[in-house]
Amino acid sequence: MSAIFSPDLSGGQFGPGFDDDPPTVMVPAKRPGVFAVIHVDSRSVFLLVSRLVAGDSFQTLRQEHESFNPIVATPTDPRFIAIKLADILSRFQRIAELHAAAVRAVATQAFRTLPNHIHLLKRLPRITRVALELITDRDVARFVCLGALKNRPPGRRSVVIDMGDDATSIILANAEEPLALWRLPIGASGLVPPTATTTTTPTAKGCSSAHPERTTSASWRRQIQQMLAMGHLATIRGVAREAILIRPREAAPIGGGGTPGNQTTPQFSNPPNLTDVAAVILVEQIAFYLNIKQVLASACGLHEGILTELARAMTASTWTAPPRGLNAPPPTRGA
């Protein structure tokens, strides 16, 4: 998840290397305007298939998320991880082929924490036909800004907080371009209370998804109340507070706009994922220390940034089909 806000910033230390030109993306387009992103981190694989509609907007056609390295007390067998990951990637590749989508598959730096990640990067393309590309933190910052700050005018400075399970990135950006990146070695999973239990819930597709259940711990609820003072319901704090304390089991769209008294109360069909709630709390704390008054929720981020770059590359005719595979990583500079 990403949170976006635009404070009045001046000065600061900008990280090196952000003014370099990004590499040209080269992917084959099987069907005009249909793109897919496969994203691998240290525990899960995400698939997003979207169609380009008006401007730089996308319509989601298919979305999948499956874990290959569950959080357990003892380390998972590397062979099990490899087999499970290959199975998921093969299935997601078939889904992308059914949609005739141009695909880009990326693995973030969290993938390096796997004990056999070098072996996986070599073997997976031959087994699954998915050319998995290991991207840097700088690439992630660029994609997150491209997705979250799309079409922002030049000169408009923003701060983007990108929330991960294991780490949090704070990105200073000018328009769509990242200028500086700070990383905090703590993410949403580190803030989940130890009293939370993990259950497996069947999804509509027949797959299982593990998530922490809502805890009934009175002390945890008091901490939530202390951290999340009731605010405007369109803000991330209002959504989180309502999700946990008010109506966690009723289905209704999240409301926004208008005065607090006239807004629709945010409601959820299932108990909220405590990892998501922990992410909300961490965003709130970061915003507090940055002296930012309001944080608005955003669904944009890494995946939409990759989709946007794919679409823009195709429109600019800067891509060509690689000699093999449905999706291939960008060529190295100077190739």
C-alpha positions as MATLAB code, in Angstrom:
seq = 'MSAIFSPDLSGGQFGPGFDDDPPTVMVPAKRPGVFAVIHVDSRSVFLLVSRLVAGDSFQTLRQEHESFNPIVATPTDPRFIAIKLADILSRFQRIAELHAAAVRAVATQAFRTLPNHIHLLKRLPRITRVALELITDRDVARFVCLGALKNRPPGRRSVVIDMGDDATSIILANAEEPLALWRLPIGASGLVPPTATTTTTPTAKGCSSAHPERTTSASWRRQIQQMLAMGHLATIRGVAREAILIRPREAAPIGGGGTPGNQTTPQFSNPPNLTDVAAVILVEQIAFYLNIKQVLASACGLHEGILTELARAMTASTWTAPPRGLNAPPPTRGA';
ca = [
       0.000    0.000    0.000;
       1.126    3.517   -0.578;
       0.189    6.778    1.040;
       0.628   10.090   -0.748;
       0.894   13.583    0.614;
       2.374   16.841   -0.639;
       3.885   18.955    2.145;
       5.905   22.112    1.613;
       9.422   20.700    1.626;
      12.641   22.625    1.343;
      16.239   21.507    1.477;
      17.047   17.937    2.437;
      19.625   15.453    1.237;
      18.837   13.901   -2.109;
      20.058   10.433   -2.848;
      22.548    9.899   -5.706;
      21.654    8.214   -8.939;
      18.041    9.316   -9.274;
      18.740   11.588  -12.231;
      19.882    8.706  -14.451;
      17.688    7.801  -17.405;
      15.658    4.627  -16.701;
      16.342    1.638  -18.956;
      14.122    1.224  -21.998;
      11.433   -1.405  -21.446;
      11.145   -3.921  -24.257;
       8.229   -6.385  -24.167;
       6.125   -8.076  -26.821;
       2.503   -6.978  -26.989;
       0.266   -9.928  -27.806;
      -2.925   -7.890  -27.624;
      -2.893   -4.088  -27.914;
      -3.542   -2.342  -24.622;
      -3.481   -5.421  -22.350;
      -0.619   -5.730  -19.871;
       0.295   -7.955  -16.941;
       2.637   -7.577  -13.981;
       4.046  -10.517  -12.035;
       5.695   -9.391   -8.794;
       7.655  -11.698   -6.483;
       8.846  -10.767   -3.006;
      10.221  -12.944   -0.200;
       6.925  -14.687    0.513;
       4.307  -14.128   -2.170;
       3.638  -13.738   -5.876;
       1.232  -11.106   -7.204;
      -0.394  -11.026  -10.629;
      -2.226   -8.043  -12.089;
      -3.703   -8.117  -15.607;
      -5.096   -4.790  -16.795;
      -6.392   -3.094  -19.917;
      -5.378    0.442  -20.835;
      -8.433    2.691  -21.046;
      -8.680    6.484  -21.233;
      -5.350    8.257  -20.858;
      -3.042    6.440  -18.441;
      -5.884    4.717  -16.570;
      -6.200    0.946  -16.304;
      -9.113   -1.431  -15.925;
      -8.282   -4.544  -13.891;
      -9.093   -7.781  -15.714;
      -7.587  -10.290  -13.288;
      -5.823  -10.106   -9.943;
      -4.173  -12.973   -8.047;
      -2.039  -13.277   -4.925;
      -0.564  -16.496   -3.571;
       2.057  -17.295   -0.938;
       4.955  -19.684   -1.549;
       6.854  -19.114    1.702;
       4.405  -18.911    4.617;
       5.405  -17.455    7.968;
       6.127  -20.460   10.174;
       8.123  -21.121   13.325;
      10.746  -23.253   11.530;
      12.498  -22.371    8.260;
      10.767  -23.691    5.157;
      12.582  -26.304    3.066;
      14.248  -24.478    0.118;
      13.133  -27.286   -2.206;
       9.522  -26.737   -1.201;
       9.901  -23.006   -1.860;
      11.361  -23.658   -5.315;
       8.632  -26.121   -6.317;
       5.825  -23.940   -4.975;
       7.200  -20.776   -6.585;
       7.651  -22.489   -9.959;
       4.091  -23.800   -9.808;
       2.653  -20.354   -9.039;
       4.689  -18.615  -11.742;
       3.668  -21.203  -14.345;
       0.009  -20.757  -13.454;
       0.222  -16.955  -13.530;
       2.009  -17.132  -16.883;
      -0.839  -19.228  -18.308;
      -3.359  -16.682  -17.039;
      -1.436  -13.888  -18.766;
      -1.342  -15.915  -21.978;
      -5.104  -16.440  -21.839;
      -5.485  -12.655  -21.793;
      -2.826  -12.319  -24.540;
      -1.101   -9.742  -22.349;
       2.365   -8.255  -22.570;
       4.064   -9.270  -19.331;
       6.809   -7.961  -17.101;
       7.906  -10.126  -14.178;
       9.954   -8.543  -11.401;
      11.427   -9.627   -8.087;
      12.168   -6.983   -5.477;
      15.235   -6.918   -3.236;
      13.312   -8.870   -0.573;
      13.683  -11.865   -2.897;
      17.401  -11.892   -2.030;
      16.545  -13.034    1.502;
      15.629  -16.478    0.169;
      18.522  -18.901    0.783;
      18.460  -20.192   -2.815;
      17.580  -16.994   -4.685;
      20.559  -17.152   -7.094;
      19.674  -20.696   -8.117;
      16.018  -19.712   -8.525;
      16.838  -16.770  -10.796;
      18.777  -19.112  -13.089;
      16.339  -22.024  -13.116;
      12.893  -20.436  -13.049;
      12.938  -18.958  -16.596;
      13.670  -22.395  -18.078;
      11.015  -24.124  -15.995;
       8.210  -21.562  -16.110;
       8.957  -19.430  -19.226;
       8.827  -16.409  -16.897;
      11.924  -14.226  -17.213;
      12.145  -12.989  -13.638;
      13.991   -9.680  -13.383;
      15.597   -8.659  -10.078;
      14.990   -4.934   -9.698;
      16.745   -2.511   -7.362;
      15.307   -0.268   -4.670;
      15.826    2.634   -7.074;
      13.652    0.857   -9.658;
      10.972    0.273   -7.032;
      11.036    3.959   -6.074;
      10.672    4.953   -9.726;
       7.752    2.573  -10.304;
       5.983    3.574   -7.090;
       6.225    7.263   -7.976;
       5.113    6.610  -11.546;
       2.040    4.769  -10.310;
       1.153    6.946   -7.335;
       2.059   10.367   -8.757;
       1.053    9.823  -12.352;
       0.731   13.031  -14.389;
       1.718   15.291  -11.483;
       2.918   18.648  -12.898;
       6.661   19.466  -12.886;
       7.775   21.275   -9.757;
       5.163   19.591   -7.543;
       7.044   17.945   -4.685;
       5.511   15.014   -2.864;
       6.423   12.441   -0.271;
       5.356    8.860   -0.921;
       5.435    6.227    1.807;
       5.493    2.729    0.333;
       4.558    0.089    2.875;
       6.011   -3.417    2.631;
       5.858   -6.421    4.922;
       9.523   -6.184    5.893;
      10.515   -2.574    5.179;
       9.120    0.889    4.559;
      10.346    3.261    1.859;
       9.991    7.029    2.133;
      10.437    8.659   -1.269;
      10.808   12.350   -2.021;
       9.618   13.054   -5.565;
       9.321   15.914   -8.030;
       6.276   15.271  -10.226;
       6.631   11.573  -11.177;
      10.386   11.350  -10.592;
      12.002   10.128   -7.347;
      14.652   12.449   -5.953;
      15.628   10.692   -2.743;
      14.905    7.432   -0.994;
      15.021    6.507    2.683;
      14.363    2.965    3.890;
      13.217    1.915    7.350;
      14.005   -1.713    8.306;
      10.519   -2.255    9.711;
       7.314   -3.031    7.925;
       3.759   -4.041    8.550;
       4.491   -7.614    9.632;
       6.753   -6.398   12.447;
       3.872   -4.522   14.047;
       1.304   -7.330   14.048;
       0.562   -8.167   17.701;
       1.717  -11.586   18.942;
      -1.856  -12.407   20.003;
      -2.999  -12.487   16.373;
      -3.730  -15.961   15.064;
      -3.349  -17.125   11.483;
      -6.213  -18.836    9.680;
      -6.649  -20.123    6.149;
      -9.624  -18.819    4.212;
     -10.733  -20.334    0.869;
     -10.998  -17.760   -1.898;
     -13.401  -17.574   -4.807;
     -10.800  -19.132   -7.122;
     -10.422  -22.197   -4.913;
      -7.036  -21.139   -3.569;
      -6.300  -20.567    0.086;
      -5.056  -17.355    1.595;
      -3.607  -17.130    5.082;
      -4.165  -13.977    7.071;
      -4.127  -12.951   10.749;
      -7.590  -12.914   12.291;
      -8.894   -9.884   14.141;
      -7.795  -10.274   17.734;
     -10.093   -9.705   20.685;
      -7.258   -8.535   22.913;
      -8.510   -5.572   24.940;
      -4.999   -4.150   25.252;
      -4.499   -4.264   21.479;
      -7.806   -2.483   20.915;
      -6.792    0.193   23.416;
      -3.515    0.699   21.544;
      -5.447    1.102   18.314;
      -7.720    3.679   19.929;
      -4.765    5.615   21.298;
      -2.874    5.629   17.992;
      -5.823    6.305   15.720;
      -7.779    9.270   17.009;
     -11.012    9.546   15.060;
     -10.431   11.764   12.048;
     -11.985   12.536    8.697;
     -13.405    9.291    7.294;
     -11.697    9.846    3.945;
      -8.327    9.689    5.677;
      -6.462    6.487    6.263;
      -6.829    6.767   10.045;
     -10.607    7.001    9.860;
     -10.823    3.963    7.601;
      -8.579    1.933    9.908;
     -10.457    2.878   13.050;
     -13.815    2.070   11.513;
     -12.492   -1.201   10.100;
     -11.376   -2.481   13.500;
     -13.729   -0.980   16.026;
     -17.062   -0.362   14.333;
     -18.437   -2.754   11.703;
     -15.812   -5.268   10.571;
     -18.232   -7.796    9.066;
     -20.683   -5.747    7.013;
     -20.056   -5.211    3.318;
     -20.342   -1.697    1.886;
     -18.119    0.600   -0.176;
     -15.712    2.919    1.575;
     -17.142    6.423    1.560;
     -15.322    9.649    0.838;
     -15.956   13.352    0.421;
     -18.427   15.587    2.185;
     -18.499   16.345    5.851;
     -17.691   13.650    8.429;
     -21.301   13.491    9.548;
     -22.625   12.847    6.053;
     -20.114   10.243    4.899;
     -20.698    6.556    4.370;
     -19.121    4.527    7.150;
     -16.268    2.305    5.871;
     -17.236   -1.341    6.253;
     -15.619   -4.651    5.359;
     -17.103   -8.024    4.500;
     -14.471   -9.936    6.496;
     -12.389   -9.249    9.602;
      -9.646   -6.824    8.525;
      -6.169   -8.182    7.957;
      -4.068   -7.075   10.928;
      -1.052   -6.677    8.658;
      -2.935   -3.999    6.749;
      -3.935   -2.362   10.015;
      -0.331   -2.410   11.221;
       0.670   -0.746    7.958;
      -1.870    1.983    8.643;
      -0.418    2.571   12.099;
       3.120    2.798   10.764;
       2.053    5.281    8.089;
       0.366    7.339   10.785;
       3.500    7.398   12.922;
       5.733    8.383    9.999;
       3.316   11.141    9.023;
       3.314   12.389   12.613;
       7.107   12.691   12.736;
       7.131   14.417    9.335;
       4.548   16.887   10.681;
       2.059   16.084    7.929;
      -1.517   16.924    8.820;
      -3.474   14.588    6.568;
      -2.675   11.296    4.870;
      -4.904   10.130    2.031;
      -5.137    6.473    1.076;
      -4.083    5.417   -2.412;
      -4.354    2.130   -4.272;
      -1.582    3.109   -6.701;
       1.985    1.980   -6.424;
       4.500   -0.481   -7.779;
       2.158   -2.506   -9.980;
       0.463    0.459  -11.618;
       3.840    2.081  -12.175;
       5.062   -0.955  -14.103;
       1.826   -1.045  -16.114;
       2.195    2.655  -16.920;
       5.770    2.231  -18.111;
       4.758   -0.710  -20.314;
       1.924    1.299  -21.861;
       4.040    4.397  -22.443;
       6.855    2.364  -23.970;
       4.444    0.764  -26.423;
       2.869    4.105  -27.325;
       6.291    5.629  -27.954;
       7.297    2.599  -30.069;
      10.455    2.106  -28.012;
       9.986   -1.634  -27.666;
      10.541   -4.669  -29.856;
       9.691   -8.304  -29.357;
      12.557  -10.336  -27.852;
      13.623  -13.502  -29.670;
      12.135  -15.917  -27.128;
       9.665  -16.073  -24.288;
       6.447  -14.203  -23.727;
       8.125  -11.690  -21.465;
      11.771  -10.769  -21.352;
      13.658   -8.376  -19.071;
      14.885   -5.079  -20.485;
      18.200   -5.321  -22.347;
      21.284   -4.189  -20.523;
      22.492   -0.685  -21.285;
      24.847   -0.652  -24.246;
      23.604   -3.995  -25.604;
];
